[in-house]
Amino acid sequence: MPVLEVDGLHVFYGAIHAIKGISFKVEKGKVITLIGANGAGKTTTLSTIAGLVKSKRGRIIFEDKEIQNLPPHTINRLGISLVPEGRRIFPNLTVMENLMMGAYNRKDKEGIKKDLEWVFSLFPRLAERKNQLGGTLSGGEQQMLAISRALMNRPKLLMMDEPSLGLAPILVEEVFEIIKKLNSEGITILLVEQNAVGALNISHYGYVLETGNITLEGPSKELLKNEEVKKAYLGL
């Protein structure tokens, strides 16, 4: 059963038609990936689902509720968390303060405490640096913090925008392993990635986005073998 359904979505930036009527589903408990070149509309798609960008037409259905006209804080409260491209942590707040910002909508003190322990078990380095300012962390640590901050909302859907961008190859592998681990713990993930090989290797189903259109879709293993995908995105 889909936790999220996007149906005939159109998004404009002024006169630019950025998203041209796309439809896709995110099944509960799965990792779904959107791959495509720079400027294909991947970030716009996630931003529209999160309520940061308004759609012109189409529906976004989350757990049977239409959310396309709701403000970002309401969408977040319903259980959708976004790990934005470029991490966007608060550099002048400590690691701990950044994490508490992720739990902003929550009132369950015991649950928050448990989830802090959980994210620190996922990312022991953050536990070691919990009193350090976010801006003093390395790029990899900042990405871990951005993911952890989103997890502190206890999301039903975790959206990740280019989590491997700008990271050293060894850290890219670590980030993909973390995504697999989160999914194994039952978290549904919508992943946007330029690293198509990495994304298709850890996801269940993929959609190829080209200039605002979905041009191809299928089980990730099949997309990895697809000749068009190989040429355009896998460097083969």
Summary of the structure (lengths in Angstrom):
residues: 236
radius of gyration: 17.3
end to end distance: 34.6
largest distance: 51.2
contacts: 773
relative contact order: 0.19
helix: 40%
strand: 28%
